[in-house]
Amino acid sequence: MAISKEADTLRALYQSWTDQMVANPNLTILNLRSMFDEWGQPALEPENVSYKSDHAGGVEAIWALPAGADTSRVIVYTHGGGFAVGSADSHRKMAGHLAKALGVTSVVLHYRRAPEHPFPAQIEDAITAYKALLAQGFEPKNILTAGDSAGGNLAIASVLKCRDLGLPLPGAVIVYSPWLDMALRGATLQTNAATDALVSRSILEAMRGMFLGSQTDPLDKLANPLENDFTGFPPLYITCGGAETLQSDSKTLFDKAKAQGVKATLSVVPGMQHVFPAMSGRAPEADQELARIAAWYRSL
């Protein structure tokens, strides 16, 4: 499957990270965080979007504010990075593009990260921010949760936690290449190992160790959203790349949600790497996917 020249920038970035990690197996978490903050490079700045540093219920965050957006609607965006790396800063452009495409605002959470803060600190921060938005007067139906990779896990798990707590659920959920199965059972971990430039079983095992620590079972229902019943879950849009090892997580989530009556959509884009919307504004494949997500959102 031919991909655009622009889309290869993400594969090249991921390959450079993989090469560095192979060459320097003893990189510290600070080294890794510094490297993964380059995740912001592939996306171009979305035009007419401003940003504001803030807190959401005490959780550090960056607001993405597209000109002319409906300020009564907001995306709670949780960034990827294996629960340990990545930041609100590295993902603000990606979240800004999504907010602009949907015509809403977005608050990008800088949630507490592993290993200093293992599970469930990340979900607790997402819930704290969600409660703060409700307290500010946002209608639940006008709030979306969204995220990529580990942040996609949090975008789903936080809704499941809201359900457990008896809180009103958000109006929709959007996930890019979610990493859901902490038990690492997906078939594409093996079948796509040669085409994914970043995500390998060994990386996932290392990130899982930092996230779960020694106390949490990989099948814990909040750590592993695939272990849940999705009856009553909000409308769900899942996108992932055809080249990535975590594709099985997206497919399993879609099949399970659909079977349990959720209005679910799955978009697998051929040839694309993990979290390919990281190239928003640069690669046509990412921009076309944003247009599909926007059309889906308008149809709800």
N, C-alpha and C positions, 0 to 999 in steps of 0.2 A: 504494500500500500504506500503510494507516494505521499509524502507530507511536504508542507511548504518549507521553503528555505528558512523563514522566520521561526517556524516551529522547532527547528533543529537547535535553536539557541538554548532551549530548556534541557534537551538531552545532553548537550555539551556541558552545561553548567553542572548537571547531576553527575556526569562522568568525571568531571574535575573533582567534585567532592568525594566520590568513591575512590578515585586514585589517591587523593590525600589521606583518606582513612586507611587504605591498604598500606600506604607507605609509612604512615605514622600511627600504628595501632594503639599507642598510648596517649592519644590526644585527650586533653582534659575536657570536662564539660564546658568550661569557659572557651576553650579553643573551638569546640563544636558549635557553640552558640554564635561565636563571631563568624564562623564560616557560613552557617545557615542563615544568618541575617542577609546574606547575598541573595536570598530568595526573592527579595523585592526588586532585583534588577530586571528580570525578563518583562514584567508589566510596564507599559508606558504610563506616564501620569495621565489619569482621566481628565479631560478638559472640563473646566467649570465645576470642579469639585474642590471644596475647601476642607480643612481638617482642624480639629480642635482637641487638645489634650484635656482630659477630664477624669472623673471617677464615676463609676456606676455603683452606688451603694458601698463605696469604699474600695471597689476593684478598679485598679488603674485601667484606663481605656483611651482610645482615640476615636473621636466621632468623624465620620466621613459625611459631608454635607453637600450633595449635588445642588447646583443652582436650580430653583424651581421645583425641588422635590416636595412631595407630600410629607410635611413634618409631623403628621399624626401617625405615620407608619415608620417602623424601624426594624432593621435587621440586627439581631444580636449575633455577631460574628466571632467564632472561636477559631484561632489559627492552628495550623498543623505544625508538626515537628516532633512527633513521637512523645508528646506530653512533656518534653524536656528542653527542646530547642525551638527556634522560631519565636516571633514576638508580634505584638500589635503593630510595631513599626515595619517589620518585614512583610506584613500582609495588608497594610492599609490601602495600597493601590489596588490590589485584587478586590478588597471589600468595597472600595470606592467605585470601581467599574460595575460591580454587581448592583450596588445601590443606585447608580446612575441608570443602568439598564432597566431597573424596576421602577424608577421614579420615586424612591423612598430614601430615608436616611439610614445610616449604619453606625453601630457602636462596636468597635473592635476591642475585645477584651484582652488585657495583658494579665491573664490568669496566672496563679502560682504554678511553678513548673517543678517536675521531678528532676533529680532525685531528692532535692531538699524538701520538697512537698509532694509526697506520693499520694496516690488515690486515697480518699476521694476529694482532695483539696480542689482539683480543677472543676469538678461538678459543683462543689459547694460555691465556688466563685461565680459560676454561670447562673446558679439559682439566686444568689445574692443580687446579681445585676438584673435578672429578670424581675425579681420582687421590687427592686428600686424603680424600674420602668413602670410597673403597674402602679406603684405609689405616686409616680409623677403624672398619672392619668392616662397612660397609653392603654387603649382597649386591647385585650388579649388577641382578638382576631386581627388586629393591625400590627402585631409583633410576629416576626419570622425568626427562627433560629437557622443559622447557616454556618458551615465550616468545612475545612478541608483536612483530609487524612485523619490524624488524631483529633483534630478540631471537628471533623465530621462525626466522629464518635461522640464527642461532647455535645454537639448540636442535637443528637438523637437521645443520648443518655439523660441530658438535662430535662427533656420533655417527659421522659419516662419517670424521672424523679419528681417533676411537677405533678404528674398523675398520682404517684405514691403519696404526695403531700396534700392532695386534694386541691391544688391550685388550678385555676383555669388554664387551658392549654393554648399555646400560640396558634396563629392561623395557618401556618405553613412551615415546612422544613426543606432546606436545600442543602445537599451535601456533594462535595467534590471528592472523589476517590476516598471514601471513608475507610479508615482502619478500624474494624469492628471486632474481629475474632481474635481475642487474646490467646486462644488455644492454637492458633495458626494452622487451621485445618483446610484452608482453601486450596483447591487443585491448581490454580494459576500461580501459586507460590513456586511450583515446580515447572509448569508448562510455559510460563512467561519469564522464567529466570534469565534467559539469554537476551531478552529484548528490553527488560527494565533496567535503566541505567543507574538507578539509585537504590530501590527498595529490595533488599535480599532478606532471606530468613534470618541470617546472622544479625543484621541491623535490627530487625524487629524483635529478636530475642533480647538484644541488649537494651532496647528502649522499653520493652515489656518489663524487664527486671527493674529498671529505674522507676517505672510507673507503679507497678504492683507491690514492689518491695517483697518482703518475705511473708507477709500476712495475708495477702489477697489471692483468692482462687482465680485462675484465668477464666473460669466459667461464672464468676460473680455476675449477677444480672445487670448491675450498673456499669461494671468495667467492660462487660461483653454484651452489648445491646442485642446481639443475635439470639441470646438466651431468653428473650422476652416475648410475650404475646403483644401484638400491635393493634388489637381491636380498639377502635376509637381514636387511633393516632391521626394527627392532622395530615392533610395532603402533603405528599413527599416527592421531591424531585432528586434523582440520583444521577450523577454523571461520573464517568471514569474513562480512562484511556484503554484502547485495545492492546497496548504493549505492556501494560503494568501487571505486576505480580499480585496486587490486591484486588484485581477485577472480580474474583470469586466473592469477596465480601459484599460488593455492590449487588451482584446477581442474587446472592442468598437473601440479602435484605429485601430486595425487590420481590422475590418470589414469596417470601414469608408475609410481607406486608400486604401484597396483593391478595393472597389467599385468605387473609384475615379482614378483608373488606376495605383496606386503605386505598385512597385515590393516589396510586403510586405510578411514577414514570421513571423509566431507566433509559439513559442515553449512553451507549458505549461508542466512543469515537475512534475509528480504526487508526492504528499507528501512533496514537498519542501516549505520552508518558504520564506518570503519576501527577495529579493536580495540574493538568495542562492549562486550566484557566489562569494559572500564574503568568501566562503570556498575554493576558487581556490587553487590548490596544495594539499589540504587535503582530500576533499570528492570526490569520484568518480563521483557523479552526477554533481558536478560543472565542473570537468575536461572534462567530456563527452560533456557538453554543450559548453564549450570553443572550443572543436574540431568541433562541429556542426557550431558554428559561423565562425570559420576559414575556413571551407569548403564553407560556404555561401559566405564569402568575396572573396575567390579565384575564385568563379564562376561568379562574377560580370563583 
